[in-house]
Amino acid sequence: MITDVERIAPCLPGAQLQEVEGEIYRGIVKIKLGSITPKFSGQAEFVERDDEKHHAVLKADGRDTGGRGNASAKITADAESLSPTSTRVVVSTELHITGKVAQFGRGIIGDVSKKLMAQFANNLNTMLDEQQVGGDASGDRAGATEPLPAPEPDEASTTNATSAAPAADMTSTPSNGQPSGATTTSGAGAGPTVRRVDSPASEPVDLAGVAGPAVLKRLAPVVLALVAAVFFLRRRGR
């Protein structure tokens, strides 16, 4: 489940998966900074994946479509089965950003990341609970897919390999050896097919709103010091 990007992408606030080409996932992430709404367009792919050890590393790169900055991340996930119905996943991210978003500073961005990860986890748990209640064991995608472009007459046909995985597993691998969610192409010399993903449009993440408490927490000591200084100066003036 964790490595099935097409299924978990809608759980990430602000993210929208748009197309898949082999093992490369392309999409956008929308954020809100006051009156501006930057949109990062980029792609992600797995650079490491060990299904037996339930370990995966995802590399992602994005560029603000308005030219206000770039972002890149290396995301490492390790899953540990706690019980037949419970899995703990530890996620660590090395994030590099430039532009408007970088003005928030490392501390505030860290707090925002934790809150966004908490929202993602809640959304993912809700999705799993709904599937369990509904008895969804088919492993169908949340959104339909549309092939792009149409294959040429001399190209081999393509098939999509999908598989549902238990909560305690990182992923399951179909009999053809391709990981879940991959587009396989038969025939020599044929490259991966680009597929559009019909996923719902995402709402921008309001970073100022999410970071509000964090900003207040960091400003509180400064404000208290200023108030104390003003009070002290007033007393001396008397």
C-alpha positions in Angstrom: 0.0 0.0 0.0 2.7 2.5 0.9 4.5 2.0 -2.4 1.2 2.2 -4.4 1.6 5.9 -5.3 -1.6 6.0 -7.3 -3.7 4.9 -4.3 -2.1 7.0 -1.6 -1.5 10.3 -3.6 -5.1 11.6 -2.9 -4.3 11.2 0.9 -1.5 13.8 0.7 -2.8 17.4 1.3 -2.3 19.6 -1.8 -1.1 16.8 -4.1 -2.6 15.6 -7.3 -1.2 12.8 -9.4 -1.6 13.5 -13.1 0.2 10.8 -15.1 2.4 7.7 -14.8 5.1 6.6 -17.1 6.6 3.3 -16.1 8.0 3.8 -12.6 7.9 7.7 -12.9 4.9 9.5 -11.3 4.2 13.1 -12.3 1.9 15.6 -10.7 1.5 18.9 -8.9 1.5 20.2 -5.4 -0.4 23.4 -4.6 0.3 25.6 -1.6 -1.0 28.9 -0.4 1.2 31.7 0.9 -0.9 34.7 1.8 -2.2 36.1 -1.5 -0.1 33.9 -3.7 -0.7 30.2 -4.6 2.5 28.6 -5.9 2.1 25.3 -7.8 5.0 22.9 -7.9 5.0 20.6 -10.9 7.4 17.7 -10.8 7.9 13.9 -10.7 8.8 11.2 -8.2 10.3 7.7 -8.6 11.5 4.9 -6.3 15.3 4.7 -6.1 15.3 1.9 -3.5 12.7 -0.7 -2.7 13.1 -3.8 -0.6 9.8 -5.6 -0.3 11.1 -8.2 2.1 12.5 -5.6 4.6 9.5 -3.3 3.9 11.9 -0.4 3.0 11.5 2.1 0.3 13.2 5.4 -0.8 11.4 7.8 -3.1 13.1 10.7 -4.8 11.0 13.7 -5.8 11.8 17.0 -7.7 9.5 19.9 -8.4 9.6 23.4 -9.8 7.3 26.3 -9.1 5.4 26.9 -12.3 5.6 30.7 -11.5 9.4 30.6 -11.3 9.5 31.4 -7.6 11.5 28.4 -6.4 12.4 24.7 -6.6 12.0 21.8 -4.3 13.6 18.4 -4.0 13.2 15.6 -1.5 14.5 12.2 -0.6 11.8 10.3 1.3 12.6 7.1 3.2 9.9 4.9 4.5 10.2 1.8 6.7 7.2 -0.3 7.7 7.0 -2.6 10.8 4.1 -5.0 11.4 2.8 -4.5 15.0 -0.2 -6.9 14.6 -2.2 -8.5 11.9 -4.2 -5.3 11.6 -1.7 -2.6 12.6 1.5 -1.3 10.9 3.9 1.4 12.0 5.6 3.3 9.2 8.5 5.6 10.0 9.1 8.3 7.3 12.1 10.6 7.2 12.6 13.3 4.6 15.6 15.3 3.3 14.1 18.4 1.9 15.8 21.1 -0.1 13.8 24.2 -1.1 14.5 27.7 -2.6 12.3 30.7 -3.2 9.2 32.0 -1.3 8.6 28.8 0.8 12.2 28.8 2.0 11.5 32.2 3.8 9.6 30.3 6.5 12.8 28.9 7.9 13.8 25.4 8.9 12.0 25.3 12.2 8.6 26.3 10.9 8.9 24.1 7.8 9.7 21.2 10.2 6.5 21.9 12.2 4.4 22.2 9.0 5.9 18.9 7.7 4.8 17.1 10.9 1.3 18.4 10.6 1.0 17.5 7.0 2.3 14.0 7.6 -0.3 13.7 10.4 -3.0 14.7 8.0 -1.7 12.2 5.4 -1.7 9.4 8.0 -5.2 10.2 9.1 -6.4 10.3 5.5 -4.7 7.0 4.7 -6.2 5.3 7.8 -9.6 6.5 6.9 -9.2 5.1 3.4 -8.1 1.8 4.7 -11.0 1.7 7.2 -13.5 2.5 4.4 -12.1 -0.3 2.2 -12.3 -2.8 5.1 -15.9 -1.9 5.9 -16.8 -2.0 2.2 -15.0 -5.3 1.7 -12.9 -3.8 -1.1 -10.3 -6.5 -1.9 -10.1 -5.8 -5.6 -7.2 -3.3 -5.4 -8.9 -1.0 -7.8 -7.5 2.5 -8.2 -9.3 5.5 -6.7 -9.5 7.1 -10.1 -9.8 5.9 -13.6 -6.9 6.1 -16.0 -6.8 7.2 -19.6 -4.0 6.0 -21.9 -1.8 8.8 -23.4 -0.9 8.7 -26.2 -2.6 5.9 -28.1 -0.1 3.2 -29.2 0.9 3.0 -32.8 -0.3 0.0 -34.8 3.1 -1.7 -34.7 3.5 -1.2 -31.0 2.8 -4.0 -28.5 -0.2 -3.8 -26.3 0.2 -2.7 -22.6 -1.4 -4.0 -19.4 -1.6 -2.5 -16.0 -0.6 -4.7 -13.1 -2.4 -3.9 -9.9 -2.6 -5.8 -6.6 -4.0 -5.1 -3.2 -1.6 -5.5 -0.3 -2.2 -6.2 3.4 -1.7 -3.3 5.8 1.5 -4.9 7.1 3.1 -5.2 3.7 4.9 -2.5 1.8 3.6 -3.9 -1.6 2.7 -7.0 -3.4 4.3 -8.2 -6.6 2.2 -9.8 -9.4 3.4 -12.9 -11.1 5.0 -11.0 -13.9 7.6 -9.5 -11.6 6.4 -5.9 -12.0 5.6 -4.0 -8.8 2.0 -3.0 -8.1 0.9 0.0 -10.1 3.5 -0.4 -12.8 2.7 -0.2 -16.5 4.2 -3.1 -18.3 5.0 -3.2 -22.0 5.6 -6.4 -24.0 7.7 -6.5 -27.1 11.3 -5.6 -27.8 12.2 -2.0 -28.0 8.9 -0.7 -26.7 9.1 2.0 -24.0 6.7 2.6 -21.1 3.3 4.1 -22.0 2.3 7.4 -20.4 -1.1 7.1 -18.7 -3.2 10.0 -17.5 -4.6 9.6 -14.0 -8.1 10.9 -13.5 -7.6 12.1 -9.9 -9.7 14.8 -8.2 -8.2 18.4 -8.2 -6.5 19.1 -4.9 -7.0 22.1 -2.7 -4.0 24.3 -1.9 -2.4 23.8 1.5 -2.5 27.0 3.4 1.0 27.1 4.9 0.4 30.2 6.8 -2.6 28.7 8.5 -0.8 25.4 9.2 2.3 27.2 10.5 0.3 29.8 12.5 0.7 28.1 16.0 4.4 27.4 15.2 5.0 31.0 14.3 3.3 32.2 17.5 5.3 29.7 19.6 8.6 31.1 18.2 7.5 34.7 18.5 6.1 34.5 22.0 9.5 34.8 23.8 10.4 37.8 21.6 7.1 39.5 22.3 7.4 38.9 26.1 10.9 40.3 26.0 9.7 43.4 24.2 6.8 43.9 26.7 9.2 43.5 29.6 11.6 46.0 28.1 8.9 48.6 27.6 7.6 48.0 31.1 11.1 48.4 32.5 11.8 51.6 30.5 8.5 53.1 31.6 9.3 52.5 35.3 12.7 54.1 34.9 11.1 57.1 33.2 9.0 57.7 36.3 
